[in-house]
Amino acid sequence: MGFSIMEAFTKSLAMTILSEIGDKTFFVAAIMAMRHPRRLILAGCLGALIIMTAISVIFGWAAPNLLSRKWTHFITTILFFAFGFWSLWEGLTEGGESEELAEVEAELSKKNEPSTKATAKGNKIGDDMKKQQRPFFTQFFSPVLLEAFSLTFFGEWGDKSQLATIGLAADENPIGVVLGGILGQVLCTTAAVVGGRSLASRISEKMVALSGGILFVIFGIQSLLTKVENA
């Protein structure tokens, strides 16, 4: 079994990047960063994704202690193939337009509509005065940061990428998986926050889904051909 940290790190990094680019949480970060301070959106989204990655790796690391190594390896192999064919099917049946981006924009617009109308005039001056009066800790843990955190955290819970991370951590070195996953999340979320909608609108969900599907199938084949020692 491949328990090399570097192998686990590389697999986790590649899987995270291809799973998260064009994902709903990627678009949440991109759209919210256009409307709110970038540092708050980056902190909220990244915090949620790092915690979710750590939780997933802990679940995966604990799995071999509950089931035999052979069974966890078998389940992981099935997951890789299932997610691979699922992603390939999504890529082949996907239209050219970014449906996820449109969906996220519509959801966030509905949420912000009442407050935007009520505070259209004189908003900036009032906000600046409030920011000067508030301590740094209160500014940092603002409702905007908490909204970015909660939207991202609950958007990722039970998602394909979370389940794939659990499976990878059950079959590979958990330290490599968590480090690769966190680096992947940092790169994707930073790109989303800095690039904003202009970057998000250029991403082809079809190509991302096909690339991710091919990667998962490769992982599945590699896992299938790997011999498992009984624990």
C-alpha positions in Angstrom: 0.0 0.0 0.0 1.3 3.5 -0.8 1.8 5.2 2.5 4.3 7.7 1.3 3.6 11.2 2.5 4.6 12.7 -0.9 2.3 10.4 -2.8 -0.6 11.2 -0.5 0.2 14.9 -0.7 0.3 14.9 -4.5 -2.9 12.9 -4.8 -4.7 15.1 -2.3 -3.5 18.3 -3.9 -4.5 17.3 -7.4 -7.9 15.9 -6.3 -8.7 19.1 -4.2 -7.8 21.5 -7.0 -9.9 19.6 -9.6 -12.8 19.1 -7.2 -12.9 22.7 -5.9 -12.4 24.8 -9.1 -15.8 25.5 -10.4 -17.5 24.0 -7.3 -20.4 25.9 -5.6 -18.1 27.0 -2.7 -15.6 28.4 -5.2 -18.3 30.6 -6.7 -19.5 31.7 -3.2 -16.0 33.0 -2.5 -15.7 34.7 -5.9 -19.1 36.5 -5.7 -18.9 37.5 -2.0 -15.4 38.9 -2.5 -16.9 41.4 -5.0 -19.4 42.7 -2.4 -17.4 42.6 0.8 -13.8 43.0 2.1 -11.7 40.3 0.5 -9.8 39.5 3.7 -13.0 38.6 5.5 -14.3 36.4 2.7 -10.9 34.7 2.4 -10.7 34.1 6.1 -14.2 32.8 6.4 -14.1 30.5 3.3 -10.6 29.2 4.0 -11.4 28.6 7.7 -14.4 26.5 6.8 -12.5 24.5 4.1 -9.5 23.8 6.3 -11.7 22.6 9.2 -13.7 20.5 6.8 -10.5 19.0 5.3 -9.2 18.2 8.8 -12.5 16.6 9.8 -12.6 14.5 6.6 -9.0 13.3 7.1 -9.8 12.3 10.8 -12.8 10.3 9.6 -10.7 8.6 7.0 -7.8 7.9 9.4 -10.2 6.4 11.9 -12.0 4.2 9.3 -9.3 1.4 9.3 -9.6 1.1 13.0 -13.3 0.4 12.7 -13.1 -1.8 9.5 -10.3 -4.1 8.3 -7.7 -2.5 6.0 -8.9 -4.7 3.1 -12.5 -3.4 3.4 -11.5 0.3 3.7 -9.3 -0.2 0.6 -12.1 -1.8 -1.3 -14.6 0.9 -0.4 -12.1 3.6 -1.4 -11.5 2.0 -4.8 -15.3 1.9 -5.4 -15.6 5.5 -4.3 -12.9 6.6 -6.8 -14.6 4.8 -9.7 -18.0 6.0 -8.7 -16.9 9.7 -8.4 -14.9 9.3 -11.6 -17.8 8.1 -13.7 -20.2 10.6 -12.0 -17.9 13.5 -12.9 -17.4 12.2 -16.5 -21.2 11.9 -16.9 -21.6 15.4 -15.6 -18.9 16.7 -18.0 -20.4 15.0 -21.0 -24.0 16.1 -20.3 -23.1 19.6 -19.1 -24.0 22.6 -21.2 -21.5 25.3 -22.0 -22.9 27.8 -19.5 -21.9 27.9 -15.8 -25.1 26.8 -14.0 -23.4 26.8 -10.6 -22.3 30.4 -11.0 -25.8 31.6 -12.0 -27.3 29.7 -9.1 -24.9 31.1 -6.5 -25.4 34.7 -7.8 -29.2 34.3 -7.6 -29.0 32.9 -4.0 -26.7 35.7 -2.8 -28.7 38.4 -4.6 -31.9 37.3 -2.8 -30.1 37.4 0.6 -28.6 40.8 0.1 -31.6 42.5 -1.7 -33.5 43.9 1.4 -30.4 45.2 3.1 -29.0 46.7 -0.1 -32.1 48.8 -0.8 -32.3 50.0 2.8 -28.7 51.2 3.0 -28.1 52.4 -0.5 -27.4 56.0 0.5 -24.7 57.1 3.0 -23.6 53.6 3.6 -19.9 54.0 3.1 -19.5 56.9 5.6 -21.5 55.0 8.3 -19.6 51.8 7.7 -16.2 53.6 7.9 -17.2 55.3 11.2 -18.4 52.0 12.7 -15.1 50.2 11.6 -13.0 52.9 13.4 -15.1 52.6 16.6 -15.1 48.8 16.7 -12.1 46.8 18.0 -10.1 44.7 15.6 -11.5 41.4 17.1 -15.1 42.5 16.4 -14.2 43.6 12.9 -12.6 40.3 12.1 -15.4 38.1 13.4 -18.0 40.1 11.6 -21.4 38.8 10.2 -19.8 38.8 6.8 -17.0 36.5 7.8 -19.5 34.2 9.6 -21.8 34.2 6.6 -18.8 33.2 4.3 -17.8 30.5 6.8 -21.3 29.0 7.2 -22.1 29.0 3.5 -18.8 27.3 2.6 -18.9 24.8 5.5 -22.4 23.6 5.0 -22.0 23.7 1.2 -19.1 21.3 1.5 -20.7 18.9 4.0 -21.5 15.6 2.3 -20.1 16.9 -1.0 -18.2 14.6 -3.4 -14.9 16.2 -2.5 -15.4 15.6 1.2 -16.2 11.9 0.7 -13.3 11.5 -1.7 -11.0 13.1 1.0 -12.3 10.6 3.6 -11.6 7.7 1.2 -8.1 9.0 0.3 -7.2 9.4 4.0 -8.3 5.9 4.7 -6.0 4.5 2.0 -3.0 6.9 2.1 -0.8 8.7 4.6 -3.2 11.1 6.5 -0.5 13.8 7.1 0.1 14.0 3.3 -3.6 14.1 2.6 -4.3 16.9 5.0 -1.3 19.0 3.8 -2.2 18.5 0.2 -5.8 19.2 0.8 -5.1 22.4 2.7 -2.7 23.7 0.1 -5.2 22.9 -2.6 -8.0 24.8 -0.7 -5.7 27.8 -0.1 -4.8 28.0 -3.9 -8.4 27.6 -5.1 -10.0 30.0 -2.5 -7.3 32.7 -3.0 -7.8 32.5 -6.8 -11.6 32.8 -6.3 -11.3 35.8 -4.0 -8.7 37.6 -6.0 -10.1 36.7 -9.4 -13.7 37.4 -8.5 -16.5 37.0 -11.1 -14.3 37.6 -14.1 -12.2 34.5 -13.3 -15.3 32.5 -12.2 -17.1 33.2 -15.5 -14.2 32.0 -17.6 -14.1 28.5 -15.9 -15.5 25.7 -18.0 -17.4 23.4 -15.7 -17.5 20.9 -18.5 -13.6 20.7 -18.7 -13.2 20.7 -14.9 -15.7 17.8 -14.6 -14.0 15.8 -17.3 -10.5 16.4 -15.9 -11.7 15.5 -12.4 -13.5 12.4 -13.7 -10.3 11.2 -15.5 -8.2 11.8 -12.3 -10.7 9.8 -10.1 -10.7 6.9 -12.6 -6.9 6.9 -12.6 -6.9 6.8 -8.8 -9.4 4.0 -8.9 -7.3 1.9 -11.3 -4.2 2.5 -9.2 -6.1 1.5 -6.1 -7.4 -1.6 -7.8 -3.9 -2.7 -8.8 -2.4 -2.1 -5.3 -2.0 -5.1 -3.0 -3.3 -4.7 0.5 -1.6 -6.2 3.5 -4.0 -7.4 6.2 -3.9 -5.3 9.3 
